[in-house]
């Protein structure tokens, strides 16, 4: 029953109703509280933190993410330890704390290696490749995704963060064509289903690769669409990153990496009253 309640959230995630999705996940947690299997709470809580991050509630995302890690470590179940570390690691990356994200993702990877399940390994190796800039980790993540048993016209929708992180890692290495190749099946499937949060994020990520390839007009069109979708569905970070990239394009600049915090401008005159 608790899994049925939790997984019903995906019926709301697809059209981008994240508030309703969070309600379903909380219902799963409540059944879990009443019905046992306390170790499952780590998985549900980690995904509630992920939804909070998508909505731009970073403080709530951090709180839920840390709670999920604590629950997972209390029960020492490698699958949930890897999941909790991956979700909180993604939140830390979004906040620009690459050092803390790297340390946490490495803990998650150690747990995933104990379990030996490829999906959990990829959940940690892909963001590690983006966070740490490790060629070895990038090669591992690329291999894991490449050998996944996915239909030719399909993609692993629930592994969207692995695709996005792997694409960012290729982009950071100056290989936008490789980044676009990673994103292509995810983007096509998210468009066809449709799966709105993934579509918005993938459009923005693909646009960053297009900018590197000099395809600025196509990139701008994708960024505008990503911004519209994100605004309509409360996807705060995708909205802000798309707007920033559009401003950079219009000003002839290159957009910064997602999760990068720009330095505060220097104060050129003393504060009033000083």
Order of alpha helices (4+ residues) and beta strands (2+ residues): alpha-alpha-alpha-alpha-alpha-alpha-alpha-alpha-alpha-alpha-alpha-alpha-alpha-alpha
